[in-house]
Amino acid sequence: MIKFAKTSRFYRVVGALMFFVGLGPLLLNVVLDPYEVGNLVEIGIEKEKISEKSHYPLWKMAHYPGEASDLIVLGDSRARALRDKYWHELGLKGAYNFAYGGATIHEIYDTFQYVKQNKNLRTLVVGIQLRSFDPDHKGGMNRVPEAIRLTKNPLKYYSNWFVSRIGAKLLERSLEDSLKMSVSFDMSLMSTAQATELSFQHKSELDHLLLPERCANCRLPKDVKATSYPISNTAQLAHFGFGLGRWGELWPAPAKSRILTGKFNRQVTKNAKSDWQRFSIAEEFWSYLSEISIWSRKNNVRLIFVIPPTILEMQYRIAEFGHGAERHAFRKRLVSLGTVMDFDFDNSLTRNLVNFTDAYHFNYKAAKQIVGELAQLVSHDEPIVNLALKRRKNIICPAQPADVSRRVADEFMEVLEGKSCRIWREVR
């Protein structure tokens, strides 16, 4: 009997220990709250950089202001670059960027289903490009259902091991930063050495000194791989505007080539081949966009599709793999669903690599200008328009008649071209 009592007590102790061990991740999640779902404890840790990139939809769902937003941006990393603050700076305080890095059309559609409950929604901006219509794009990934499930159920969120893992990363980064600050403080109390031998323990330290902004007269080593673009085969060039009638003038053949190196070269050669060699279009995705369009018209919501810019050589690769006519047809089909603001064609923006961080992504300066041009389409408020006009530099969308440098049209649609921007719309 005594032995049984001791055994029973042992199991109770073990059970209690296991309970508290199991409770550990839950308590960690409640305190750290990596995605700020509950904000029960304020611990002063910067979370956005790590948490958002680890699960974009979860971060955006947790911070969605609901009916306080009247303008919502959907799309992938290019649309995500049109950040909330760029809109807010113009006076469009109700703008919320709901775009995710690496987003698929599945994710755009499911996010639309989530936000369409917002009765105050007046404008929907959707970043979209032909590449996303491939059914194999990103393996058909969809992170949105999980994000909705976790934000709507606190118990599932706080007990989720993925959330715990991100919390651990945040804690580790916070401790590293604290340690660096401590070391920096200690070193500041020491006298400065008069001379020291310059050495590099890690290759990354040397690379840091060789960044372009730290090296005014550096030359590339002779063995750096580089490729001259665009293509020169006349049969392939015929795909640019051949057979498109009056629309062919929108897609001129490339005039000259230039040398690409580094990341730009790798992406144009390798990534573009992966993108377009086996590309096909999923009709299912068009049904998603059609549903968004029908709902927008029924509910008096302005729908604007934005085709983001890529560097000129990346555009050439689309035609090189035989999808030049498809690229044009893609825009024609979008026009039937909503206004299309197009930046991805041969223009001063896409010719200049300075405007890009890589072959796919434009920089923050271009992003702010694009938001300024969008603002002129979605608002007639004079202070907002005036602020947007002040942003104008090398991107001018034909929002006003004076901005139009070219017009190409038929009985169904028209294309108005400004500086580095085109607006495609139906003729009514």
Buried (B, 14 or more C-beta within 10 A) or exposed (E): EEEEEEEEEEEEEEEEEEEEEEEEBBEBBBEBBBBBBEEEEEEEBEBEEBBBEBBBBBBBBBBBEEEEBBBBBBBBBBBBBBBBEBBBBBBBEBBBBBBBBEBBBBBBBBBBBBBBEBEEBBBBBBBBBBBBBBBEBBEEEBBBEBBBBBBEEBEEBBBBEBBBEBBBBBBEBBEEEEEEEEEEEEEEEEEEEEEEEEEEEEEEEEEEEEEEEEEEEEEEEEEEEEBEBBBEEEEBBEBBBBEBEEBBEBBEBBEEBBEBEEEBBBBBBEBBEEBBEEBEBBEEBBEBBEBBBEBBEEEEBBBBBBBBBBBBBBBBBBBBBEBBBBBBBBBBBBBEBBBBBBBBBBBEBBBBBEBBEBBBBBEEBBBBBBBBBBBBBBBEBEEBBEBBBEBBBBBBBBBEEEBBEEEBEEEEBBBBBBBBBBBBBEEE
